[in-house]
Amino acid sequence: MSFAIPTISYSGKIREVTIGSGSTAVTVGGGSCYPFYTFEGAMPHPPRVAFEVWDYAPEDWPAWAVEPYKDVIGDPAAWAKKSVETYGAEMIALLLKSADPNGMDRPVEEVVSTVKAVSDAISVPLIVWGCANDDKDALMLRRVAELCEGKNVALGPVTEKNYKQIGAMAIGYNQVVIASTPIDVNLAKQLNILLGNLGVPENRVLIDPTTGGLGYGLEYSYSVMERDRMAALTQEDVKLQAPIICNLANEVWKTKEAKTKREDNPKLGDEKKRAVLMESVAAMTLAMAGADILIMRHPDAISYTRQMFGELV
């Protein structure tokens, strides 16, 4: 007697969201089953990776993270361009770290000029990630929305404290918003309701559930993402049927395990291989939980992750 795999029929579906324009635009979402459960439903768009680029040269990265970009790391536009031309980046995530009021606190217009340079240097979709200061991001991302009119960029993190300012500009200039909440399903749903009430179209919203690093809170992110997907697919909760984006690179690479040299702790083995595997394992874990876009750093880790997507889809 032949064996028949038991299957579940899902009543909900993840909305499709498109970032970018023209032939290089990227569409995510559209799934009608749990991640990679293609024997139960459709997964028309596998998870996609966005290459991380900072708006200034980071000073605390280990040498093995800097190495792939050491010739361009001081020039965000050149860094983004190399990610596309040398490593095949399908999307770029520009992190506006220098705008942080608790750090360099660069002026809004100076930061926005960097966004313009990066946007002009690439043809692939652009994700612009602010400094996570609600007030500064409200000013900065509104200018980015205006500056990048017609390019359909994704702007975030958008929070309950600044969604009106950023959301209004996103509507006016037809951009995508990244709704960010701190590891809580109900808060994620509430922010999506607020964005909807403001008038942001549902097909222009991504969910950022907040991402923990491998060994440093990843299990909390995983559980919340699972619950998001269960509500979206089995309970037909339309406010949670948005694709998920995970900004994981910084969370992995800031850990001591990713930055410790082998000579300082021989038991941990080769430092580059260790850090690359930490990032790729974190990425695959989040993809299995439901992530549609993964923001990653090292080209080797991205290569491993893409290879796994190819084998699973």
N, C-alpha and C positions, 0 to 999 in steps of 0.2 A: 504494500500500500504506500502510495507516495505521500510525502510530508508537505503539508500546506502551512505556510507561515501565517500565523494569526495577524490580522490587520485591524486598524481602527480607521473609521471614516471621520474626517475632521469637518466641522461645519463652518469654521472661520477661515480667513485668508489674510496674509500679510500684504499690506498695500505696497505698490511699487513706488519708489522715489527715484528720480533722475537728477544727477549732479553733472554740471558741465553742459556743453552745447556742441552741436555738430557731430562729426564722425567719432570723436573721442569721448562723447558723453557716456557716463556709467550709470546703469540702472540696477538698483538693489531691491530686495524684497520679492514679493510675488509668490512666496511659498504657501502651499496648502497642506503642509505636514511638518512634523518636527525636523530639526536640522539633519540633513542627510538620510532621512527616512523615506527615500524615494520609492520604496516598495509600497508605501501607503499613500503617497500623493506626489505633487509636483514641486520641484525646486528649480524654477527656471533660471535663477541667477545665483550662482555660488557666492560665498563670501568674497569680498574684495579687500585688497590691502592698499592703504595709503602710506606712502613714504613720509616719515617725519622730517621736517626741516625747521630749524630754529631761526629766529630773526636776528640772531647775533651768534658769535662763536662761543659755544659753551666752554666753561673753564674747569668743570668738575667731571667731565667724561673720562673714563679710562682710555688708555691709548688704543686698545683693540676696538673701541667703538668709534674713535676718531679716524682710524686708519683708512677706511674706504673713502672718506671725504676730506682728507687732510689738505689737499690742494685747493679746496673750494670752501672750506668750512667758515671762513670769514666773510663770505659773500652769499647771502641767502638765495639770490637769483641764480648764481652759478651752481650752487648746491642743488637747487631744485632741478635745474637743467641737466646736471650730471645724473641725478636719480632717474630721470626719464631716458636720457640717451645711452647711458652706460648700463644701468640696472633694470631698465624696462618698466619704470613706475607707471602705473595706470592712473594714479591719483597722487596729489601732493597735499599733505597736511602741514600748513604753515603755523607754527606755534609762536604767538606773540609774547614770548617770555620777558623781553626787555621792557615791556610796558608796566610790569608789576610795580605798584606804588611802594611795596616793601622791598623792592630790588633796585634796578636801574632807574625805574620811573621815567622812561623816555616819553617825550611829549606825543600826544595823539597824532599830530600831522606827520611827525618824523616816522612813527611806526607805520602809518598808513602809506607813506611813500615807499616803504619796503614791500608792503603788500602789492602795491602797483608794479614794482620792479619784478617781483616773482610772477605775478599774473601775466605780465607781458612776455616773460621769458619762456613760458610753457604753453602747450596747447591742450594738455590733459586737465581734467577737473581739479578744482582747488577747494580745499577745506581750510577755513581760517579759524583758528582756535585762539581765543583771547587769553587774558592773564588770570581769569577766575576772580577778578575783583569786580563786583557787580556794577559799581558806579563807573569805573574806568572802561569796562567792556561796553556799557550802554553808550558811551560817547564814541568809542573806537569802532565798534562793529556797525554802528549806524553809518559812519563815514565809509567803511568798507563796502557796505551794501550799496551805497550811492556810487562809489568809485568803480565797482565791478558790475555795474548795470549791464545786462545782456549776457553775462557769463555764467549765470546760474550757480553761484558758489554756495557752499554750506557754511553757515555762521554759528558759532557757539563758543562757550556754553551759554545758553539762554536759561535764566532762572526765574523763579517766581518774583524776584525783586526787580528784574529789568526786562521782563518779557514784553511789556507794553512798548517800550522805546525801540527795542531791536525788532520785535515782531511787526510793528507798524512800518518800519523801513524795509523789512523783508517783503512785506506785501507790496509796497510801492515800487520796489525794484525787482520783484520776482526772484527772490533768493530762497534758499532752503534754510531752515532753522534747526539747531540741535538743542532739544529740550533736555536740560540736565538737572537731575535730582539725586539726592544722596542715598542710594541703595535702599529704595523703598517703592514697592509696587503702587501703593495708593497715592504717594506723592507724584510719581510719574504720570499716573492717570489724571490727577488733578491739574498738573501743569498743561497737559495736552488739552484738557477741557478749557482752560483759560485761553490758550492759544487759539482754539477753535472759536470761542466767544469773541475774540478780538478780530477774527476774520482770516486767520492764517489757514490756507487750504490744507486738508489732511495729507495730500500727496506731496507736501513740502515740509514735512516734519520727520525728523529722526529722533530716536530716544537715546540719550546717554544715561545709562543707569548708575554711573560711577564705577570705575574699574579698580580692583585691587591687584597687587602684584602676586606672582607665584610665591606661595608660602607666606604672604603678607595680606591676607584678606580676600584672596581670589575666590574662596568658597562662598563668601557672602555675596559677591557679585554673581557668581554662578547660580545660586539659589534664587535670587531675585529675577535674573533673566529667565530661568526656567518657569517661574510663576508668571512672568510677563507673557511668555509664549503659550503657556497652558490657558491663560485667560483669553488670549487672542484667538487661539485655534479651537478650543473645546467649549468655551463659554461665549464666544462671539462678542467679546468686549471690544467694540470698534475703536475705543480711545487708546487701546494698547496694541492695535494692529499696525504699528509703524515699525519700520526697520530699526535695528539697533546698531549703534556705533560705539566702539570701545577704544579709548585712548590709553593703550596699555604700555607703550614703549617706556615712558618715563617711570612708570610704576615698577617695571622689572629692573631697569638699569640703575635705579637709585639704591637698590638693595646692596648690602655688603657682600653677598654671594656673587653678584655680578661684577663687583669692583675690586675684589680681593685678588692680589697677585698670588700665583702658585708658590713663590718663594716665602710668602708670609703665612701660608697655610697649605703645605704640600698635600694634605689629605683631600683637598678640594679639586686637585688635578689641574689640567690646562685651563687657564682663565678665559681665553677667547671661546673655546669650545663650550665651556660651562655656561657662559653668559648667552651665547647664541642659542644653546639648547633651552635655557630658561625662557628666553623670549618666544621661541617657536612652540614650546610646550604650553605656555600661557595662551598664546594665540589660538592653538588648536582647541584648548579647553574652552575658551570663550566662544569659539565658532560652534562647538558642539552644544553650547548652551543657547545659542541663537544669535550670535553677533553676525551682522551683515557687512560691516566695515570695521577693519582692524587697523589702527594706526601703529606702525612698527618702525624700528630703527635700523637694524643691521641687515644688509643685503643677503647674507647667508641665512639668517633666520627667516627672512621673507621667502627665500628660495625653497627652504625645507617646507614651509607652511603651504606655499602654492603647490608643491609637489603632492602633499597630502590631500589638498582639495581636489586635485586632478584624479587621484586614486579613489576618492570617496564618492565623487559626483557621478 
